[in-house]
Amino acid sequence: MNINDTVKIHTDHGTTKRLGDWTHSASFDVKARYGSVVVDLRSPWIEGENEIVVHADLDHAMVKLLVPEDAVIDQSELEWTGRGKVKDMARPQQPAGRVIRLTGSSSKSEFRIHRGGIAVLSALFSREFFEDAKQARKEGRTPTLLDPENAPR
């Protein structure tokens, strides 16, 4: 996959998770209908000039973004139909990190932003972490879902 490609994530009446060091792309196209999507954007290996674009087409869906502690969320280009919002409880005191720009449309849907320790816990309590921990033990390394910076290179 080319780092300039847009990663497409689609779910319909289900759950899709992309955790750990799973991509180097800085552009995502998320389409969800009556489902949930979890996207880990903590990896330092994500390319781009300090900006990540998440284009959404949501209908009765929830998108959880796992982001670094100092990330800036720009939702000015996101169009809303019906209820919905971006839940970002722990906004950084001094935003200085990567800008994550949310674009597209959202119909009766929401974004949940998990930062720092909460993002680690979200990744930790998943089936994917259990599988990653088993594989890491076999290979004698640290699980990458705790901190994507630990991904083997």
HELIX and SHEET records of a PDB file:
HELIX    1   1 GLY A  116  LEU A  124  1                                   9    
HELIX    2   2 ARG A  127  GLU A  139  1                                  13    
HELIX    3   3 PRO A  148  ASN A  150  5                                   3    
SHEET    1   A 7 VAL A   7  ASP A  12  0                                        
SHEET    2   A 7 SER A  27  ARG A  33  1                                        
SHEET    3   A 7 GLU A  51  ASP A  59  1                                        
SHEET    4   A 7 VAL A  99  ARG A 115  1                                        
SHEET    5   A 7 MET A  62  VAL A  67  1                                        
SHEET    6   A 7 SER A  36  ASP A  40  1                                        
SHEET    7   A 7 THR A  15  ARG A  18  1                                        
SHEET    1   B 5 VAL A   7  ASP A  12  0                                        
SHEET    2   B 5 SER A  27  ARG A  33  1                                        
SHEET    3   B 5 GLU A  51  ASP A  59  1                                        
SHEET    4   B 5 VAL A  99  ARG A 115  1                                        
SHEET    5   B 5 VAL A  72  LYS A  87  1                                        
END                                                                             
